[in-house]
Amino acid sequence: MIKPIFLRALFQLFLRSKYLLHFFLLLLLFNCQFIYIFLRFYLKGVLFTIMMRAAKQALRKKVKLDLKEMTLKEKTLQSANITQQVLNNKWYKSATRLSIYLSMKNEVQTYDILKHAIDSKKAVFIPKYVGDNMDMVRLHSMEDYEALPETKWFIKQPLDDDNTRENAIETGGLDLILVPGVAFTKAGGRMGHGKGYYDTYIEKISKVKQPRLVGLAFNVQMLDEIPLSEHDQPLDDVITYKS
């Protein structure tokens, strides 16, 4: 019986190979039982990936519709409540280097957290997206924030060619990352927008220093369960509205 670890390695070779025809010719050198086992393993992985993506897309669509139905008053009220919970929490108070996402209209608003952190002389880092890559770069003041240009999604961020800012990974890592998302669970499960920016970044920066990961969520974003894959990074805490 061929061991699964060998099949997995062979599957990875299949995905990376530039010479697929040669690869399949090599397969023909093995017996039919091997080909059957390999194809069964391959199809199982493909079907799982397809089902996972479909489940996430359906859930994102539902939660985004729920977010659209929230009034500005509800978003403002819940954001203020969540802000106070963050500012009063021990992990925020002890953090000297932290990342704060710059919120969009359907996310928990972070402006007041940003201002408090800068006024408290904390080293504040914000996301900078270039293509498929995201880094956390230093924000120096609220004047610096106000001067940031907006992307086509109306998100403030430094220009692509602004390479003068301190990069968190290159200068010691982060103590705390406030993480946005589409849906969350109390246990720390998180589903983002599907680009994988934060999952990839968390994996990278954790090799420098393990930060505390905290999600901020409106009540409609809190679910009992969400579909998760191995790549999805779990959070340490999720802060949501408390009445």
C-alpha positions in Angstrom: 0.0 0.0 0.0 1.4 3.4 -1.0 1.7 5.7 2.0 -0.4 9.0 1.9 2.7 11.1 2.6 4.2 9.9 -0.7 0.9 10.6 -2.5 0.9 14.1 -1.1 4.4 14.7 -2.2 3.6 13.4 -5.7 0.6 15.6 -5.8 2.7 18.7 -5.0 5.1 17.7 -7.7 2.1 17.5 -10.1 1.0 21.0 -9.2 4.5 22.6 -9.6 5.6 20.6 -12.7 6.2 22.5 -15.9 6.3 19.3 -17.8 2.8 17.8 -17.1 3.0 15.5 -20.2 6.2 14.0 -19.0 4.7 13.6 -15.5 1.7 11.6 -16.8 3.9 9.4 -18.9 5.8 8.5 -15.7 2.5 7.6 -14.1 1.8 5.1 -16.8 4.9 3.2 -15.6 3.1 2.4 -12.4 0.2 -0.1 -12.1 -3.5 0.8 -12.3 -3.9 0.5 -8.6 -1.5 3.3 -8.0 -3.2 5.5 -10.7 -6.5 4.8 -9.1 -5.3 5.8 -5.6 -3.5 8.9 -6.9 -6.6 10.1 -8.8 -8.8 9.4 -5.8 -6.5 11.5 -3.6 -6.3 14.3 -6.2 -10.1 14.5 -6.8 -10.8 14.4 -3.0 -8.6 17.5 -2.6 -10.1 19.3 -5.5 -13.6 18.7 -4.4 -12.9 19.8 -0.9 -11.3 23.0 -2.2 -14.3 23.7 -4.4 -16.8 23.0 -1.6 -14.9 25.2 0.8 -14.7 28.1 -1.6 -18.4 27.8 -2.4 -19.4 27.7 1.3 -17.3 30.8 2.1 -18.6 32.8 -0.9 -22.2 32.0 0.1 -21.5 33.1 3.7 -19.7 36.2 2.7 -22.7 37.2 0.6 -25.1 36.7 3.5 -23.1 38.6 6.0 -22.4 41.5 3.6 -26.2 41.8 3.1 -26.7 41.9 6.8 -24.0 44.6 7.1 -25.8 46.7 4.4 -29.0 46.6 6.5 -27.3 48.1 9.5 -28.0 51.8 9.9 -25.2 54.3 10.3 -26.5 54.9 13.9 -26.1 51.2 14.7 -22.6 51.0 13.3 -21.6 54.2 15.2 -23.0 52.9 18.5 -21.4 49.5 18.2 -18.1 50.9 17.1 -18.0 53.2 20.1 -18.8 50.4 22.4 -16.1 48.1 20.9 -13.6 51.0 20.9 -14.0 51.4 24.7 -13.5 47.7 25.2 -10.3 47.8 23.3 -8.9 50.9 25.1 -9.7 49.4 28.5 -8.2 46.0 27.7 -4.8 45.0 29.3 -3.4 43.7 26.0 -4.0 47.1 24.4 -2.6 49.0 27.3 0.6 46.9 27.4 1.2 47.0 23.6 3.9 49.4 22.5 3.9 48.4 18.8 0.5 47.6 17.2 -1.2 47.4 13.8 -4.6 49.1 13.3 -6.6 48.6 10.1 -8.1 51.7 8.5 -11.8 50.9 8.5 -14.2 50.9 5.5 -17.8 51.8 6.0 -19.0 48.2 6.7 -16.3 47.5 9.3 -16.0 48.4 13.0 -14.6 52.0 12.9 -11.1 52.3 14.2 -10.5 56.1 13.9 -10.8 56.7 17.7 -8.5 53.7 18.5 -5.9 55.1 16.0 -6.0 58.6 17.5 -5.8 57.2 21.1 -2.8 55.0 20.2 -0.9 57.9 18.6 -1.7 60.3 21.4 -0.4 57.6 23.8 2.9 57.5 21.9 2.5 53.9 20.8 4.2 52.9 17.6 1.3 52.6 15.2 1.5 50.6 11.9 -1.1 50.5 9.2 -1.7 48.2 6.2 0.0 48.9 2.8 -1.3 46.8 -0.1 0.7 46.5 -3.2 -0.6 43.8 -5.6 -1.0 40.5 -3.7 1.3 41.7 -0.9 0.4 43.5 2.3 2.9 45.0 4.8 2.4 47.0 8.0 4.1 50.4 7.8 4.5 53.2 10.4 2.0 56.0 10.8 3.6 58.9 12.6 0.7 61.2 13.5 -3.0 62.1 12.8 -1.7 64.7 10.4 0.1 61.9 8.6 -3.1 60.0 8.5 -5.2 62.8 7.1 -2.6 63.4 4.3 -2.8 59.7 3.2 -4.2 59.3 -0.4 -7.3 57.0 -0.9 -7.4 53.9 -3.0 -10.2 53.2 -5.5 -11.9 51.3 -2.6 -11.8 54.6 -0.6 -9.2 53.2 1.9 -6.4 55.5 3.0 -2.9 54.0 2.6 0.6 55.1 1.7 1.5 55.4 -2.0 2.9 52.3 -3.7 6.3 54.0 -4.2 6.4 55.4 -0.6 9.3 53.3 0.7 10.4 55.7 3.4 8.2 54.3 6.2 9.3 51.8 8.9 8.3 48.3 8.1 7.1 46.3 11.2 8.6 43.0 10.1 12.0 44.6 9.5 12.1 46.4 12.9 11.1 43.9 15.6 7.5 42.8 14.8 4.3 43.7 16.6 2.7 43.2 20.0 -0.9 43.5 18.7 -2.8 43.3 15.5 -6.4 44.5 15.2 -7.8 42.3 12.5 -10.8 43.1 10.2 -12.9 40.5 8.6 -16.3 39.5 7.2 -17.3 36.9 9.8 -16.0 35.7 13.2 -16.7 33.1 15.9 -16.3 33.4 19.6 -13.6 30.8 19.5 -11.5 33.0 17.3 -12.4 31.8 13.8 -12.2 34.4 11.1 -13.3 34.6 7.5 -11.8 37.5 5.5 -12.7 38.9 2.1 -11.0 36.0 0.3 -7.7 37.6 -0.7 -5.7 36.1 2.1 -3.8 39.3 3.0 -4.0 39.0 6.8 -3.6 35.2 6.9 -0.4 35.5 4.8 0.9 38.5 6.8 0.3 36.9 10.2 2.2 33.8 9.1 5.2 35.9 8.1 5.3 38.2 11.1 4.9 35.4 13.6 8.4 34.2 12.5 9.7 37.5 13.9 7.5 37.8 16.9 4.1 36.3 17.8 1.6 39.2 18.1 -1.7 39.0 19.9 -4.5 38.8 17.2 -7.8 40.5 18.0 -10.8 40.7 15.7 -13.3 43.6 15.8 -16.8 42.6 14.8 -20.4 44.0 14.6 -23.0 41.6 16.1 -24.2 40.5 12.7 -20.7 39.3 11.9 -20.6 36.9 14.9 -21.6 33.4 13.8 -21.7 30.0 15.6 -19.6 28.4 13.0 -17.7 29.3 9.8 -15.9 27.2 7.2 -12.2 27.3 7.8 -9.2 25.9 5.9 -5.7 25.1 7.2 -4.5 28.5 5.9 -7.0 30.5 8.0 -5.2 32.0 11.0 -7.1 31.7 14.3 -7.5 34.8 16.5 -6.7 35.2 20.2 -9.8 37.3 20.9 -12.8 38.8 19.1 -14.3 42.0 20.5 -18.0 42.6 19.7 -20.8 44.9 20.9 -21.9 44.4 24.6 -25.1 46.0 25.7 
